[in-house]
Structure formats: structure tokens, C-alpha cells
Amino acid sequence: MAPSVHVFAPATVANVVCGFDVLGFAVDAPGDEVIMRLKNRSGITISKITGDNGKLPMNPLKNTVSVSVQHYLNSIGRPDIGLDIELHKKMPIGSGLGSSSASTVAGLYAIKTLMGDDSSPEKLLPFAMKGEELACGHGHADNVAPALMGGFVLIRSYRPLDVIRLPHPKELFCAIVFPDVDVPTREARQIIRNKVLLEDAVTQWGNIAGLVSGLYTNDIDLIGRSMEDVLIEPVRAMLIPDFYKLRKLAMDAGAVSFGISGSGPSVFAFARNEQTAHLITQKVQEHLTAIKINSQAYVSKINDNGPKILG
């Protein structure tokens, strides 16, 4: 039997309210899985995709997993190697939880493993960004970097690419609710203003600095009061039904902070313990049910491990 590997890669929360395109962290669940096998015939094939309701392309020239893997193979001088890929979507598409990045990272970690490449997962980041570029038209790293590296990350610069892993309070829990509404990433980016007031920019800079300081000093109160977005959230909140009502419910239930995950529609909150995180998801889901919107909920700590081999 040809060598194969089965890899899981985690969902991620990008932006983290005030850090548009520069902050993100990984969670334990949900995530995606890739099974990759070497084969004798050259070229990449995709033999199976599950959990996507037929939305994702089987064509290896158009799928983020195979495209990013091909970029990696080109870089190591093995462009014609034979691979078969199975992609198992274990998380909702278009959720704002880095669905495409989880798939891409799982594929890249799988080929890295099959090739016996023991370099840092961070070396895969440029190839993962190629997958993001295909998925949403913009090769940002705030999903793929935490999915690859685990933990909480800051993208200090894109030119040159400079990614820093940040510490975080170990007791923090993340409560995530995905409302079943459609917010396509490309469209969510297009409604963002191209110009901002200097006053708003200064407020945003201060909040990002405060959040990073809170992460380094384990100051959860500082983390909470720094997670305010005056640039992106006021626009994107319009795409999420009753967003401000959901935020009030979460804060009243004990949330440290509340905001939009990525481009939405998923929302997330930080909590000081697991019990509070579950209470937050309960209150948010109850309200969504009352306005006839189905939802899915996830509670986990920040995932410091990133992708992992399942078999």
C-alpha cells in the first residue's frame, strides 16, 4: 500500500475584533481533515470531498488544497510527484472560521509529512497564502498563520512576511456561534471603507497595542477593554442579524469581549472559564432560535498545537 497520512487542521478566529488582517488565533474545534496518498502516476488528483454539499471543486487546478500543495512541490523541485487527496470538511463553509485555510493547512502539513520535511510549519505559510488568494481573492495570513503555527499570532508585516507568535492567558476560553446566514468573504471585504479618519485610526492602533499588551501580561481586563473595533465592525455588523443584541447577551452572560470572527457571520467571545463560555453560546443561540435562525456552537481553549497527524 502506498504511503499515506491523515491530518487535522483547526479552525481559526481572524481579526480578533481590532486587528483586521493582522491578528488571529486557532481553536480546538471545529476543523478539517485531509487524507493524502502517494501514487505511481504523476500529478495530483482529488478522489473524494465530503461535508461540502458539492460546493468545492474536484478539479485540482481550482481547489485550494491541491493548488497550495502544488506550489510547495514546485518549490522543492518535485512538481510531478503523484498524489491523491481526500478532503473531509468538518466545519461549515463560509462561516468566518477559516474554512478554506483549515483545508489548505491540512493538505500542506500532509505533504510536508509525506516528504519527510522536518522544517518549521511556518515555512509553509507562503504556500498556504496562495490557497487563500484562490479562495477569497486576497492572500492574507490571519487565518492560515494560526492554523499552521497554533496559538495566537500577529502578522507584523506582509512585505516582507513577518509573523510573531504571541503568548496568551491559559485560562481563556473561546465561545463561538455560527449563525446559518450567508456572508461571502469577498463581498464582506468589498463593503469596507478604503479611507478612515485619523481619529479612528488612532483609536484602533491603541486598541491593538492594548490587546497585545494584555496578552503578554495576562491582563484579561485589558484584553477585554482593548477589543473594540471602530473601523470594520460597524460596517460588517449590518450583515449579521441582531449583532448588537447578541453582543449585549454575551456580555451580560459574563463575556470578556465579543466580536465578529473573520468576515462573519460567526461571532465569538472570550470567557474566563469553560462554564461561562457555554453560557454565552447558550444565550446567543437561544436568541438566534427565537428569530428563526439555526446555528452551531463551539467552545474551546486557544489551540497552541495547530495541525496534527491522526494516522
Residue pairs with C-beta under 8 A, 6 or more apart in sequence:
2 37
2 38
2 39
2 40
3 37
3 38
3 114
4 35
4 36
4 37
4 38
4 114
5 35
5 36
5 110
5 113
5 114
5 309
5 311
6 33
6 34
6 35
6 110
6 309
6 310
6 311
7 33
7 34
7 35
7 36
7 106
7 107
7 109
7 110
7 113
7 307
7 308
7 309
7 310
8 31
8 32
8 33
8 106
8 307
8 308
8 310
9 31
9 32
9 33
9 34
9 101
9 102
9 103
9 104
9 105
9 106
9 109
9 147
9 148
9 306
9 307
10 26
10 27
10 28
10 29
10 30
10 31
10 102
10 146
10 147
10 150
10 303
10 306
10 307
11 26
11 27
11 29
11 30
11 31
11 91
11 95
11 97
11 98
11 99
11 102
11 147
11 176
11 298
12 24
12 25
12 26
12 27
12 97
12 98
12 101
12 102
12 142
12 143
12 144
12 146
12 147
12 262
13 24
13 25
13 27
13 97
13 98
13 174
13 176
13 261
13 262
13 268
14 21
14 23
14 24
14 96
14 98
14 140
14 142
14 143
14 146
14 261
14 262
15 21
15 23
15 24
15 142
15 229
15 232
15 259
15 260
15 261
15 262
16 23
16 24
16 25
16 152
16 211
16 227
16 259
17 207
17 211
17 227
17 228
17 229
17 233
17 257
17 259
17 260
18 204
18 207
18 208
18 211
18 226
18 227
18 228
18 229
19 142
19 154
19 208
19 211
20 229
20 231
20 232
21 140
21 142
21 155
22 142
22 154
22 155
22 156
22 208
23 142
23 152
23 153
23 154
23 155
23 208
23 211
24 98
24 141
24 142
24 143
24 145
24 146
24 152
24 153
24 155
25 146
25 151
25 152
25 153
25 168
25 174
25 302
25 303
26 146
26 147
26 150
26 151
26 302
26 303
26 304
26 305
26 306
27 97
27 174
27 176
27 298
27 300
27 301
27 302
27 303
28 300
28 301
28 303
29 298
29 300
30 90
30 91
30 92
30 97
30 102
30 298
31 90
31 91
31 102
31 106
32 87
32 88
32 89
32 90
32 91
32 99
32 102
32 103
32 106
33 87
33 88
33 90
33 106
33 310
34 65
34 85
34 86
34 87
34 88
34 103
34 106
34 107
34 110
35 85
35 86
35 88
35 110
36 83
36 84
36 85
36 86
36 107
36 110
36 111
36 114
37 83
37 84
38 81
38 82
38 83
38 114
39 45
39 82
39 83
39 84
40 82
41 82
42 80
42 81
42 82
43 60
43 80
43 82
43 83
44 60
44 66
44 69
44 70
44 82
44 83
44 84
44 85
45 60
45 83
45 84
45 85
46 58
46 59
46 60
46 63
46 65
46 66
46 84
46 85
46 86
46 87
47 84
47 85
47 86
48 86
48 87
48 88
49 56
49 58
49 86
49 87
49 88
49 89
50 86
50 87
50 88
50 89
51 88
51 89
51 90
52 87
52 89
52 93
55 93
56 63
56 87
56 89
56 93
57 63
60 66
60 67
60 70
60 85
61 67
62 134
63 87
64 100
64 103
64 104
64 131
64 132
64 134
64 135
65 85
65 87
65 103
65 104
65 106
65 107
65 131
66 85
66 107
67 130
67 131
67 134
68 104
68 107
68 108
68 127
68 128
68 130
68 131
68 134
69 83
69 85
69 107
69 108
69 110
69 111
69 127
70 79
71 126
71 127
71 130
72 108
72 111
72 112
72 124
72 127
73 79
73 81
73 111
75 127
76 115
76 117
78 115
83 111
83 114
85 107
87 103
87 106
87 107
89 99
89 103
91 97
91 99
91 102
92 99
92 178
92 296
93 99
94 182
94 183
94 184
94 185
95 178
95 261
95 265
95 266
96 178
96 183
96 185
96 260
96 261
96 262
96 263
96 264
96 265
96 266
97 176
97 178
97 261
97 262
97 266
98 143
98 144
98 147
98 262
100 131
100 132
100 135
100 136
100 143
101 128
101 131
101 132
101 135
101 143
101 144
101 147
102 147
103 131
104 128
104 131
104 132
104 135
104 144
105 124
105 128
105 144
105 147
105 148
105 306
105 307
106 307
108 124
108 127
108 128
108 148
109 121
109 124
109 148
109 307
109 309
112 119
112 121
112 124
113 309
121 148
121 149
121 306
121 307
122 148
122 149
122 163
124 148
125 141
125 144
125 145
125 148
125 161
125 163
126 161
128 141
128 144
128 145
128 147
128 148
129 139
129 140
129 141
129 144
130 139
131 144
132 138
132 139
132 140
132 141
132 143
132 144
133 139
135 185
136 185
136 186
136 189
137 186
137 189
138 189
140 155
140 158
141 155
141 158
141 161
141 163
142 153
142 155
142 262
143 262
145 153
145 155
145 163
146 152
146 153
146 306
147 306
147 307
148 306
148 307
149 163
149 165
149 306
150 303
150 304
150 305
150 306
151 165
151 166
151 168
151 302
151 303
151 304
151 306
152 165
152 166
152 167
152 168
152 215
152 302
153 163
153 164
153 165
153 166
154 163
154 164
154 166
154 212
155 161
155 162
155 163
156 162
156 163
156 164
166 212
166 215
166 216
167 215
167 216
167 218
168 215
168 302
169 215
169 218
169 220
169 223
170 301
171 220
171 272
171 273
172 220
172 223
172 256
172 270
172 271
172 272
172 301
172 302
173 270
173 271
173 272
173 273
173 274
173 276
173 277
173 299
173 300
173 301
174 268
174 269
174 270
174 271
174 277
174 299
174 300
174 301
174 302
175 250
175 255
175 268
175 269
175 270
175 271
175 276
175 277
175 278
175 280
175 281
175 284
175 297
175 298
175 299
176 261
176 266
176 267
176 268
176 281
176 297
176 298
176 299
177 246
177 266
177 267
177 268
177 281
177 284
177 285
177 288
177 295
177 296
177 297
178 265
178 266
178 295
178 296
178 297
178 298
179 240
179 241
179 265
179 266
179 267
179 288
179 293
179 294
179 295
180 293
180 294
180 295
180 296
181 239
181 240
181 241
181 265
181 293
182 265
183 236
183 239
183 240
183 263
183 264
183 265
185 262
185 263
188 236
188 239
188 263
188 264
189 263
191 235
191 236
191 239
192 231
192 232
192 235
192 236
193 231
193 235
196 231
200 230
200 231
201 231
203 228
203 230
204 229
204 230
204 231
206 226
207 226
207 227
207 228
207 229
208 226
209 226
210 222
210 225
210 226
211 222
211 223
211 226
211 227
213 219
213 222
213 226
214 220
214 221
214 222
214 223
214 224
214 226
215 223
220 256
220 270
220 272
221 256
223 256
223 257
223 270
224 256
224 257
224 270
227 256
227 257
227 258
227 259
227 270
229 259
232 260
233 259
233 260
236 260
236 263
236 264
237 243
237 244
237 260
239 264
239 265
240 246
240 260
240 264
240 265
240 267
241 288
241 291
241 293
242 287
242 288
242 291
243 260
243 267
245 287
246 258
246 267
246 284
246 287
246 288
247 258
247 259
247 267
249 280
249 283
249 284
249 287
250 258
250 267
250 269
250 280
250 283
250 284
251 258
252 283
253 276
253 279
253 280
253 282
253 283
254 271
254 272
254 276
254 279
254 280
255 269
255 270
255 271
255 276
255 280
256 269
256 270
256 271
256 272
257 269
257 270
258 267
258 268
258 269
259 267
259 268
259 269
260 266
260 267
260 268
261 267
261 268
267 284
269 277
269 280
271 277
271 280
274 299
277 299
278 299
281 297
281 298
281 299
282 297
284 295
284 297
285 295
285 297
288 294
288 295
289 295
